[in-house]
Amino acid sequence: MKLVYTHENMSLVHSAKNILEMNNINCLIKNEHGNTMGAEFGITNLAEVWVLDANDYDKAIAVIEEKIANPTEKSSWVCSKCNEKNEGNFEICWKCQTEHSDS
């Protein structure tokens, strides 16, 4: 096992884990249930994402760099069905649920 990501925000830690798993990288979260009262005493418990197979380490670091640390901003788009403007990170129109086509 190797450590690939750490953060105090559990939402970001779970996002990192989910993104890695979507890229076929098995991983787990450590310190997920750490002491939530630690901040009152100046103690920070950072949650950690660890890859289970050390051979996946380089791929995991590359995925985190691309998707989390320096994500590519996607341009907004207009739905071909209902003409609604959608943010670039939406793959499905928020109004009519039509899938975005890159054509």
C-alpha positions as a Markdown table, in Angstrom:
| # | Residue | x | y | z |
|---|---|---|---|---|
| 1 | Met | 0.0 | 0.0 | 0.0 |
| 2 | Lys | 1.1 | 3.6 | -0.7 |
| 3 | Leu | -0.3 | 6.9 | 0.3 |
| 4 | Val | -1.5 | 9.0 | -2.6 |
| 5 | Tyr | -3.7 | 11.8 | -1.2 |
| 6 | Thr | -4.5 | 13.5 | 2.0 |
| 7 | His | -6.8 | 16.3 | 3.0 |
| 8 | Glu | -8.9 | 17.5 | 6.0 |
| 9 | Asn | -12.0 | 17.8 | 3.9 |
| 10 | Met | -13.7 | 14.4 | 3.9 |
| 11 | Ser | -15.7 | 15.2 | 0.8 |
| 12 | Leu | -12.5 | 15.8 | -1.2 |
| 13 | Val | -11.0 | 12.6 | 0.2 |
| 14 | His | -14.0 | 10.6 | -0.9 |
| 15 | Ser | -14.0 | 12.3 | -4.3 |
| 16 | Ala | -10.4 | 11.3 | -4.7 |
| 17 | Lys | -11.2 | 7.7 | -3.8 |
| 18 | Asn | -14.1 | 7.6 | -6.2 |
| 19 | Ile | -12.1 | 9.1 | -9.1 |
| 20 | Leu | -9.3 | 6.5 | -8.5 |
| 21 | Glu | -11.8 | 3.7 | -8.4 |
| 22 | Met | -13.4 | 4.9 | -11.7 |
| 23 | Asn | -9.9 | 4.5 | -13.1 |
| 24 | Asn | -9.7 | 0.9 | -11.9 |
| 25 | Ile | -7.4 | 1.7 | -9.0 |
| 26 | Asn | -8.2 | -0.1 | -5.8 |
| 27 | Cys | -7.8 | 2.1 | -2.8 |
| 28 | Leu | -9.0 | 2.8 | 0.8 |
| 29 | Ile | -9.4 | 5.7 | 3.1 |
| 30 | Lys | -7.5 | 5.8 | 6.4 |
| 31 | Asn | -8.3 | 8.1 | 9.3 |
| 32 | Glu | -11.8 | 8.5 | 8.1 |
| 33 | His | -13.3 | 8.3 | 11.5 |
| 34 | Gly | -10.6 | 10.3 | 13.3 |
| 35 | Asn | -11.2 | 12.5 | 16.2 |
| 36 | Thr | -13.6 | 15.3 | 15.0 |
| 37 | Met | -12.9 | 17.3 | 18.2 |
| 38 | Gly | -9.2 | 17.5 | 17.4 |
| 39 | Ala | -9.4 | 21.0 | 15.9 |
| 40 | Glu | -10.5 | 22.5 | 19.2 |
| 41 | Phe | -7.2 | 21.3 | 20.7 |
| 42 | Gly | -5.0 | 22.2 | 17.7 |
| 43 | Ile | -4.9 | 18.6 | 16.5 |
| 44 | Thr | -5.6 | 18.0 | 12.8 |
| 45 | Asn | -6.6 | 14.6 | 11.6 |
| 46 | Leu | -6.0 | 14.4 | 7.9 |
| 47 | Ala | -7.9 | 11.6 | 6.1 |
| 48 | Glu | -5.7 | 9.7 | 3.7 |
| 49 | Val | -6.3 | 7.8 | 0.4 |
| 50 | Trp | -4.0 | 4.8 | 0.0 |
| 51 | Val | -3.7 | 2.6 | -3.1 |
| 52 | Leu | -3.8 | -1.1 | -2.3 |
| 53 | Asp | -1.3 | -2.2 | -5.0 |
| 54 | Ala | 2.0 | -0.2 | -5.0 |
| 55 | Asn | 2.2 | -0.8 | -8.7 |
| 56 | Asp | -0.8 | 1.5 | -9.2 |
| 57 | Tyr | 1.0 | 4.4 | -7.4 |
| 58 | Asp | 2.3 | 6.3 | -10.5 |
| 59 | Lys | -1.1 | 6.0 | -12.3 |
| 60 | Ala | -2.9 | 7.1 | -9.1 |
| 61 | Ile | -0.7 | 10.2 | -8.7 |
| 62 | Ala | -1.2 | 11.1 | -12.4 |
| 63 | Val | -5.0 | 10.8 | -12.0 |
| 64 | Ile | -5.0 | 12.9 | -8.9 |
| 65 | Glu | -2.9 | 15.5 | -10.6 |
| 66 | Glu | -5.1 | 15.7 | -13.6 |
| 67 | Lys | -8.5 | 15.4 | -12.0 |
| 68 | Ile | -8.1 | 17.0 | -8.6 |
| 69 | Ala | -5.0 | 19.1 | -8.3 |
| 70 | Asn | -5.2 | 20.7 | -11.8 |
| 71 | Pro | -8.5 | 19.8 | -13.4 |
| 72 | Thr | -9.1 | 20.9 | -17.0 |
| 73 | Glu | -11.9 | 23.5 | -17.2 |
| 74 | Lys | -14.6 | 22.4 | -19.6 |
| 75 | Ser | -16.5 | 25.0 | -21.7 |
| 76 | Ser | -20.2 | 25.5 | -21.1 |
| 77 | Trp | -22.5 | 24.0 | -23.8 |
| 78 | Val | -26.0 | 24.4 | -25.1 |
| 79 | Cys | -28.3 | 21.5 | -25.1 |
| 80 | Ser | -29.3 | 20.3 | -28.6 |
| 81 | Lys | -32.8 | 19.4 | -27.5 |
| 82 | Cys | -34.0 | 22.2 | -25.3 |
| 83 | Asn | -31.4 | 24.9 | -26.0 |
| 84 | Glu | -30.6 | 25.3 | -22.3 |
| 85 | Lys | -27.1 | 26.5 | -21.3 |
| 86 | Asn | -25.2 | 24.0 | -19.1 |
| 87 | Glu | -21.9 | 24.3 | -17.3 |
| 88 | Gly | -19.0 | 22.4 | -18.8 |
| 89 | Asn | -18.8 | 19.8 | -16.0 |
| 90 | Phe | -22.4 | 18.7 | -16.8 |
| 91 | Glu | -22.5 | 15.7 | -19.0 |
| 92 | Ile | -26.3 | 15.6 | -19.0 |
| 93 | Cys | -28.6 | 18.6 | -19.5 |
| 94 | Trp | -29.9 | 19.7 | -16.1 |
| 95 | Lys | -33.2 | 20.8 | -17.6 |
| 96 | Cys | -34.2 | 17.9 | -19.9 |
| 97 | Gln | -31.6 | 15.2 | -19.1 |
| 98 | Thr | -30.4 | 14.9 | -22.6 |
| 99 | Glu | -26.8 | 13.6 | -22.8 |
| 100 | His | -24.2 | 16.1 | -24.1 |
| 101 | Ser | -22.7 | 15.2 | -27.4 |
| 102 | Asp | -19.3 | 16.7 | -28.4 |
| 103 | Ser | -20.4 | 16.9 | -32.1 |
